[in-house]
Amino acid sequence: MTVQPMTNETLPDTTDYYDYDNQTDNFGDICLKKNVIQFGKAVTPVIFIIVVLFSCVGNSLVLWVLVKYENLKSLTNTFLLNLALSDLIFTFGLPFWAYYYMYGWTLGDPACKAVNFVFYTGYYSSIIFLTVLTVHRYMAVVHPMSVVMSRKSLHCYATSIVIWIISLCAAIPQARFNSVVSNSVEIFMNAQNSDTNVALLCDFDGEINWKLMSTYMQNSFFIIAFVIIAFCYSVILGRLLRPTSHTRKKTVQLILFIVVFFFLGWGPYNVAIFLDSLISWGIGPFSNCELSESIDYLMYVSRMVAFSHCCLNPVFYVFMGIKFRNHLKKMLQTFCRKNIEPHNRHSRLIYSNGEEISMY
């Protein structure tokens, strides 16, 4: 491992909230990652804020249109509503992580646990609802007469409740074992120079086993979800491409986009966190500082891409649907009429004999 001089110039300003130990074998052999940290500090908050804006607008529109114009007793609409809600919950954590990258965690231990719990509840529920929605579409195309296609509201609510319970349970370790800790490298640096500030972190406090378990749980959820989504849409695509099918080219393209973007969005991120777990194990070449820095760059970039998926779900699953676009147009037309009518009403005086005189 490359040893860098311990000076104030090499001291990181903040840290990556996934990798806070900076690969320290001991205090005499430290891999300081100033360039990696500066990259994450400069780029990640900007991307996260953009994602937050698009996700809030897109998913809020989905919720509004579904509640106002659609039948929420159908499984499809119920899953779409819960998917939008999951994405909004997931989005709730992004401003906190953006702030974290810039200034470290200064919000206290309860906020650290709460934000992690809410964030990962949204993360797991979003993936599960995405998968269940895919299975439902598969059943609608391949087995339309199946009992799974029942439209009873009890099935909608029961399935949604079970998914939320699973998501809450999967997020419990994040709340239980995450806490405010100090960067071990900066503690050592602070011992050398009393003027050095120690950045606070929100991460697993010495619970490396729980950190690894969280990583492998995320990997497992992704692998299972991807296998199910890929299988379902492969069968759906095969059914739609039959000579007797009257499917449109846009439908086939949409299906391919959904699978490809899901894999490209979440695949590299899951590879990155898995490689990062190998660093924690101290396996062979993964203890090398240069390789560790490369993995950290992959982590930053893949995380930004993966977390952007919450603002793409409304585009893929709702906005590209003809019925939803019609509802959206109706909503916008209604909104415009409500804004125009008061203006017209106050701009004229109508007398009892029907004569109209303009005020302008």
C-alpha positions in Angstrom: 0.0 0.0 0.0 1.3 3.5 -0.9 2.1 5.6 2.1 1.4 9.3 1.8 3.0 12.0 4.0 0.8 13.0 6.9 0.4 16.7 6.4 -2.5 19.1 6.6 -2.5 19.4 2.8 -3.4 15.7 2.5 -6.1 15.7 5.1 -9.6 15.1 3.6 -12.2 17.8 4.1 -15.1 15.3 4.3 -15.7 11.6 3.7 -17.6 9.1 1.7 -20.5 8.0 3.8 -20.1 4.4 2.6 -16.3 4.1 3.2 -15.2 6.0 6.2 -12.2 4.0 7.3 -10.1 5.0 4.3 -8.4 1.5 4.2 -6.2 1.9 7.2 -4.1 -1.2 8.1 -2.6 0.8 11.0 -1.8 4.4 11.8 1.6 4.0 10.1 0.1 2.8 6.7 -2.7 5.1 5.6 -4.3 5.6 2.2 -5.6 9.2 2.1 -8.0 9.8 -0.8 -8.1 13.6 -1.1 -8.8 13.6 -4.9 -11.5 11.0 -4.7 -13.2 12.9 -1.8 -12.9 16.2 -3.5 -14.5 14.7 -6.6 -17.5 13.4 -4.6 -17.8 16.6 -2.7 -18.0 18.7 -5.9 -20.1 16.6 -8.1 -22.4 14.4 -6.0 -24.4 17.2 -4.3 -25.2 18.9 -7.6 -26.5 15.7 -9.2 -28.5 14.8 -6.1 -30.2 18.2 -6.0 -31.2 17.8 -9.7 -32.5 14.3 -9.1 -34.5 15.6 -6.1 -36.2 18.3 -8.2 -37.2 16.0 -11.1 -38.2 13.2 -8.8 -40.5 15.4 -6.6 -42.2 16.9 -9.7 -42.6 13.6 -11.6 -43.7 11.4 -8.7 -46.0 14.1 -7.2 -47.8 14.4 -10.6 -48.1 10.6 -10.7 -49.7 10.6 -7.2 -52.1 13.4 -8.1 -53.3 11.9 -11.4 -53.7 8.4 -9.9 -55.7 9.7 -6.9 -57.9 12.1 -8.9 -58.5 10.2 -12.1 -57.8 6.5 -11.7 -59.4 3.6 -9.9 -57.2 2.7 -6.9 -58.9 -0.6 -6.5 -56.9 -2.1 -9.4 -53.6 -3.8 -8.8 -51.8 -1.8 -11.5 -52.8 1.6 -10.2 -52.2 0.6 -6.6 -48.6 -0.6 -7.4 -48.0 2.5 -9.4 -49.1 4.7 -6.6 -47.0 2.8 -4.1 -44.0 3.0 -6.4 -44.3 6.7 -6.7 -44.6 7.0 -2.9 -41.5 4.8 -2.5 -39.5 7.0 -4.9 -40.6 10.1 -3.0 -39.5 8.5 0.3 -36.2 7.5 -1.3 -35.8 11.1 -2.6 -36.3 12.4 0.9 -32.8 11.2 1.9 -30.9 12.7 -1.0 -30.7 16.3 0.3 -29.3 15.0 3.5 -26.6 13.0 1.7 -25.8 16.0 -0.5 -25.3 18.1 2.6 -23.3 15.2 4.1 -20.8 15.1 1.3 -20.1 18.8 1.6 -19.9 19.3 5.4 -19.9 15.9 7.1 -22.7 14.8 9.4 -23.5 17.6 11.8 -27.2 16.7 12.4 -26.8 14.4 15.4 -27.2 10.7 16.1 -31.0 10.5 16.0 -31.1 12.2 12.6 -28.4 9.8 11.3 -30.5 6.8 12.3 -33.8 8.3 11.1 -32.5 9.4 7.7 -30.9 6.0 7.0 -34.0 4.2 8.0 -36.4 6.3 5.9 -33.9 6.3 2.9 -33.5 2.5 2.8 -37.2 1.9 3.4 -37.8 3.9 0.2 -34.9 2.1 -1.5 -36.1 -1.5 -0.8 -39.8 -0.7 -1.3 -39.1 0.9 -4.7 -37.2 -2.1 -6.0 -39.9 -4.5 -4.7 -42.8 -2.6 -6.1 -41.0 -2.3 -9.4 -40.6 -6.1 -9.4 -44.1 -6.8 -8.4 -45.5 -4.4 -11.0 -43.4 -6.3 -13.6 -44.8 -9.7 -12.4 -48.3 -8.2 -12.6 -47.8 -7.1 -16.2 -46.4 -10.5 -17.0 -49.5 -12.2 -15.7 -51.7 -9.7 -17.5 -50.1 -10.6 -20.9 -49.3 -14.3 -20.4 -51.9 -15.5 -18.0 -54.8 -13.0 -18.2 -57.3 -15.4 -16.7 -55.2 -16.2 -13.6 -56.6 -15.6 -10.1 -53.6 -13.3 -9.6 -55.3 -10.8 -11.9 -58.2 -10.4 -9.4 -59.2 -6.8 -9.1 -60.5 -7.1 -5.5 -59.3 -4.2 -3.4 -58.4 -6.6 -0.5 -55.6 -8.1 -2.7 -54.3 -4.7 -3.6 -54.1 -3.5 0.0 -52.8 -6.8 1.5 -50.0 -7.0 -1.1 -48.9 -3.4 -0.6 -48.9 -3.8 3.2 -46.7 -7.0 3.0 -44.3 -5.2 0.7 -44.0 -2.2 3.1 -43.5 -4.5 6.1 -40.6 -6.3 4.2 -39.1 -3.0 3.3 -39.3 -1.7 6.9 -37.7 -4.8 8.2 -34.9 -4.7 5.7 -34.1 -1.1 6.7 -34.0 -1.8 10.5 -30.2 -2.6 10.5 -29.6 0.9 9.0 -31.4 2.5 12.0 -30.0 0.2 14.6 -26.3 0.1 13.8 -25.7 3.5 12.1 -24.5 6.3 14.3 -22.3 9.4 14.4 -18.7 8.4 14.4 -15.3 10.1 13.7 -13.0 9.4 10.8 -10.3 7.2 12.1 -7.6 8.8 9.8 -8.5 12.3 10.9 -8.4 11.2 14.6 -4.8 10.2 14.0 -4.1 13.4 12.1 -5.7 15.4 14.9 -3.3 13.8 17.4 -0.4 15.1 15.4 -1.9 18.6 15.0 -4.3 20.0 17.5 -5.7 22.5 15.0 -7.0 19.7 12.7 -10.8 19.4 12.5 -12.2 15.9 12.6 -15.2 15.3 10.2 -18.1 13.5 11.7 -19.6 10.5 9.8 -22.9 8.7 9.8 -22.0 5.1 9.3 -21.8 1.7 11.0 -20.0 2.3 14.2 -17.4 -0.6 14.3 -20.1 -3.1 13.2 -18.3 -4.3 10.1 -20.4 -7.5 10.0 -23.6 -5.5 9.8 -22.1 -3.2 7.2 -21.2 -6.2 5.1 -24.7 -7.8 5.7 -26.3 -4.5 4.5 -24.1 -4.6 1.3 -25.0 -8.3 0.5 -28.6 -7.7 1.2 -28.7 -4.9 -1.4 -26.9 -7.2 -3.8 -29.4 -9.9 -3.2 -32.4 -7.7 -3.7 -30.9 -6.4 -7.0 -30.0 -9.9 -8.3 -33.5 -11.3 -7.5 -35.3 -8.3 -8.9 -33.2 -8.2 -12.1 -33.7 -11.9 -12.8 -37.5 -11.6 -12.3 -37.7 -8.4 -14.4 -35.5 -9.8 -17.2 -37.5 -13.1 -17.3 -40.9 -11.4 -17.3 -40.2 -8.9 -19.9 -38.4 -11.5 -22.1 -41.6 -13.6 -22.1 -43.7 -10.5 -22.7 -41.5 -9.4 -25.6 -41.7 -12.9 -27.1 -45.5 -12.8 -26.9 -45.7 -9.3 -28.4 -43.4 -10.2 -31.3 -45.6 -13.1 -32.5 -46.9 -12.7 -36.1 -50.4 -12.7 -34.8 -49.7 -9.8 -32.4 -50.7 -6.3 -33.3 -48.3 -4.6 -30.9 -46.8 -1.3 -31.8 -43.0 -0.7 -32.2 -43.1 1.9 -29.3 -44.3 -0.8 -26.9 -41.4 -3.1 -27.7 -39.0 -0.2 -27.4 -40.4 0.7 -24.0 -40.0 -2.8 -22.7 -36.3 -2.9 -23.8 -35.7 0.5 -22.3 -37.1 -0.6 -18.9 -34.9 -3.7 -18.7 -31.8 -2.0 -20.0 -32.0 1.1 -17.9 -32.8 -0.9 -14.7 -29.6 -3.0 -15.3 -27.4 0.0 -16.3 -28.8 2.0 -13.4 -28.4 -0.4 -10.6 -25.9 -3.0 -12.0 -22.7 -0.9 -11.7 -23.7 0.4 -8.3 -24.1 -3.2 -6.9 -20.8 -4.2 -8.4 -19.2 -1.2 -6.8 -20.5 -1.9 -3.3 -19.6 -5.6 -3.6 -16.0 -4.7 -4.5 -16.0 -2.2 -1.6 -16.9 -5.1 0.7 -13.9 -7.0 -0.5 -11.7 -4.1 0.6 -13.3 -4.5 4.1 -12.4 -8.1 4.1 -8.8 -7.2 3.1 -8.7 -9.7 0.3 -5.4 -9.7 -1.8 -5.1 -6.9 -4.3 -8.1 -5.0 -2.8 -5.8 -3.7 0.0 -3.9 -1.8 -2.7 -4.4 2.0 -2.4 -4.6 2.7 -6.2 -7.2 -0.1 -6.7 -9.1 1.2 -3.7 -9.3 4.7 -5.2 -10.5 3.3 -8.5 -13.3 1.5 -6.7 -14.2 4.7 -4.9 -14.5 6.6 -8.2 -16.7 3.8 -9.5 -18.8 4.0 -6.3 -19.4 7.8 -6.7 -20.3 7.6 -10.3 -22.5 4.5 -10.1 -24.3 5.8 -7.1 -25.2 9.0 -8.8 -26.6 7.0 -11.8 -28.4 4.5 -9.6 -30.0 7.0 -7.3 -31.3 8.9 -10.4 -33.6 6.0 -11.2 -36.2 7.4 -8.8 -36.9 10.2 -11.3 -37.0 7.9 -14.3 -39.7 5.6 -13.0 -42.5 8.1 -13.7 -41.2 8.5 -17.3 -41.0 4.8 -18.0 -44.1 3.5 -16.2 -46.6 6.3 -16.4 -45.7 9.4 -18.5 -45.2 7.2 -21.7 -48.7 5.8 -21.2 -51.4 7.3 -23.4 -54.1 7.3 -20.7 -51.8 9.0 -18.2 -50.9 11.7 -20.8 -54.6 12.3 -21.4 -55.2 12.7 -17.7 -52.3 15.1 -17.4 -53.6 17.2 -20.3 -57.0 17.3 -18.7 -55.5 18.4 -15.3 -53.4 21.1 -17.0 -56.5 22.4 -18.9 -58.5 22.5 -15.8 -55.8 24.3 -13.9 -55.5 26.9 -16.7 -59.3 27.5 -16.9 -59.4 28.1 -13.1 -56.7 30.7 -13.5 -58.3 32.4 -16.5 -61.9 32.4 -15.2 -61.3 34.7 -12.1 -59.5 37.1 -14.3 -62.4 37.3 -16.8 -64.9 37.5 -14.0 -63.3 40.5 -12.4 -62.6 42.2 -15.8 -66.3 42.8 -16.7 -69.4 44.2 -15.1 -72.7 42.4 -16.0 -75.9 44.3 -15.5 -79.2 42.7 -14.8 -80.5 43.4 -18.3 -77.6 41.4 -19.8 -75.5 44.3 -21.0 -71.8 43.8 -20.5 -69.3 46.6 -20.1 -65.6 45.9 -20.0 -63.6 47.4 -17.2 -60.5 48.0 -19.4 
